[in-house]
Every structure is written in C-alpha cells, then in structure tokens.
Amino acid sequence: QVQLVESGGGLVQDGGSLRLSCVVSGSIFGSNPVAWFRQAPEKEREFVAGMRWSISGTSYADSAKGRFTISRDNAKNTVALQMNSLKTEDTAVYFCAASKGLSVATAASRYTYWGQGTQVTVSS
C-alpha cells in the first residue's frame, strides 16, 4: 500500500506561482513512478509531470514544459510540483499519484494510488 497526501493549493493571480507538495508513505521503491495529474471541471484527468521515485529523469506534458518543475526530497518522502507563470487554464484539482510500474506513464489508468487532490485556482 502507498498513501499520498497533497498540500499547497490555493488561489493565485495569472502569472503567479504555487508549489504543491505530496507526502508519500508506504511501500514505494526506487523504480516506481510518481506523478502529478490535474482535472478541471467537466474534463478528463490529465498528466502534468512525473518521475521515478529515486531514479533520475523527469517527464512533462507539453502544457507544463518550461513552467512546471517536478522534484523529490527522499529524506522527507515528498514529491513537489513548482508551478510558475500560471495561467487561468491551469485551474484544476491537482492529484499526486503513484504506480507499482517501472516507467512513467501518462495515462491515469496506469496509476494505482492517488491522493485526495488539492484545488488550484488561477484568476485573471
């Protein structure tokens, strides 16, 4: 079992920044991927960024490249998503997810464990 708890969401103006954090606990290993997804109202859940728990390398959705950065702190068992230059279209509930697989996947169905989500609202 893997447990995930997100924090750091909130309301920010267009062009602002937010940092999301996800505390990961349970049976997660070096090659297991962790990722951030988001879901806006009436839209499907979409991949934002991902990485393997203790192996280098990151993956980003096109919409996140150059603005968002995923990182981990193994000592604190956390995965963070730094979001800069936020846009109104980034408004969504953001979820942290983990998989027992061996590679970062962009499909939500490939992830077994999910956090409860944290709301990010970007105002114009």
C-alpha positions as CSV (number, residue, x, y, z in Angstrom):
1,Q,0.0,0.0,0.0
2,V,1.1,3.6,-0.7
3,Q,-0.5,6.6,0.8
4,L,-0.3,10.1,-0.7
5,V,-1.3,13.4,0.8
6,E,-1.2,16.6,-1.2
7,S,-1.0,20.2,0.1
8,G,-0.2,23.7,-1.2
9,G,-3.1,24.5,-3.5
10,G,-4.8,27.8,-3.4
11,L,-5.9,31.0,-5.3
12,V,-3.3,32.9,-7.3
13,Q,-3.4,35.5,-9.9
14,D,-2.5,35.0,-13.6
15,G,1.3,34.9,-13.8
16,G,1.8,33.9,-10.2
17,S,3.4,30.8,-8.7
18,L,2.4,27.9,-6.4
19,R,4.3,25.0,-5.0
20,L,2.4,21.7,-4.4
21,S,3.7,19.1,-2.1
22,C,2.9,15.4,-1.8
23,V,3.9,13.3,1.2
24,V,4.4,9.7,0.1
25,S,4.3,6.8,2.6
26,G,4.1,3.0,2.3
27,S,5.8,0.5,0.0
28,I,7.3,2.6,-2.7
29,F,10.6,1.7,-4.3
30,G,13.2,3.3,-6.4
31,S,11.9,2.5,-9.8
32,N,8.2,3.2,-9.1
33,P,6.9,6.3,-10.8
34,V,5.1,9.1,-9.0
35,A,3.3,11.8,-11.0
36,W,1.1,14.8,-10.8
37,F,-2.2,14.9,-12.7
38,R,-4.9,17.5,-12.8
39,Q,-8.6,17.6,-13.5
40,A,-10.6,20.6,-14.5
41,P,-14.5,20.7,-14.3
42,E,-16.1,18.5,-17.0
43,K,-12.7,17.5,-18.3
44,E,-10.7,14.2,-18.1
45,R,-7.9,13.8,-15.7
46,E,-4.6,14.7,-17.5
47,F,-1.0,14.0,-16.8
48,V,1.1,17.0,-15.8
49,A,4.5,15.7,-14.8
50,G,6.2,12.5,-13.5
51,M,9.4,10.9,-12.3
52,R,10.6,7.7,-10.8
53,W,10.9,7.7,-7.1
54,S,14.7,7.5,-6.8
55,I,15.9,7.3,-10.4
56,S,16.8,10.5,-12.3
57,G,14.7,11.7,-15.2
58,T,11.5,13.6,-15.5
59,S,8.6,13.8,-17.9
60,Y,6.3,16.7,-18.6
61,A,3.1,17.4,-20.5
62,D,3.6,20.0,-23.2
63,S,1.4,22.4,-21.3
64,A,3.8,22.1,-18.3
65,K,7.2,22.3,-20.0
66,G,9.2,25.4,-19.2
67,R,6.7,26.4,-16.4
68,F,6.4,23.5,-14.0
69,T,9.1,21.5,-12.3
70,I,8.7,18.2,-10.5
71,S,11.2,17.3,-7.8
72,R,11.6,14.9,-4.9
73,D,13.1,15.0,-1.4
74,N,13.7,11.4,-0.5
75,A,14.7,12.3,3.1
76,K,11.3,13.8,3.6
77,N,9.4,11.4,1.4
78,T,7.9,14.2,-0.6
79,V,7.3,15.0,-4.3
80,A,6.8,18.6,-5.2
81,L,5.4,20.4,-8.2
82,Q,6.7,24.0,-8.6
83,M,4.3,25.9,-10.9
84,N,5.4,29.2,-12.3
85,S,3.8,31.6,-14.8
86,L,0.4,30.2,-14.0
87,K,-2.5,30.7,-16.4
88,T,-6.2,30.6,-15.9
89,E,-6.3,27.4,-17.9
90,D,-4.2,25.8,-15.2
91,T,-7.2,25.9,-12.8
92,A,-8.0,22.4,-11.7
93,V,-7.8,19.9,-8.9
94,Y,-4.3,18.6,-8.8
95,F,-3.6,15.0,-7.7
96,C,-0.5,13.1,-6.7
97,A,-0.3,9.5,-8.0
98,A,2.0,6.5,-7.6
99,S,2.3,3.3,-9.5
100,K,3.9,-0.1,-9.0
101,G,5.1,0.0,-12.6
102,L,8.6,0.6,-13.8
103,S,8.2,3.7,-16.1
104,V,6.4,7.0,-16.0
105,A,3.1,6.7,-17.8
106,T,0.8,9.5,-18.9
107,A,-2.5,7.5,-18.6
108,A,-4.2,7.9,-15.3
109,S,-5.3,4.2,-15.5
110,R,-1.7,3.2,-15.1
111,Y,-1.6,4.6,-11.5
112,T,-2.9,2.6,-8.6
113,Y,-2.5,5.0,-5.7
114,W,-4.0,8.5,-5.5
115,G,-4.1,11.4,-3.1
116,Q,-7.3,13.3,-2.3
117,G,-6.4,16.3,-4.5
118,T,-5.7,19.9,-3.9
119,Q,-7.5,22.8,-5.7
120,V,-5.5,25.3,-7.7
121,T,-7.4,28.4,-8.9
122,V,-5.8,31.0,-11.2
123,S,-7.7,34.2,-11.5
124,S,-7.3,36.7,-14.3
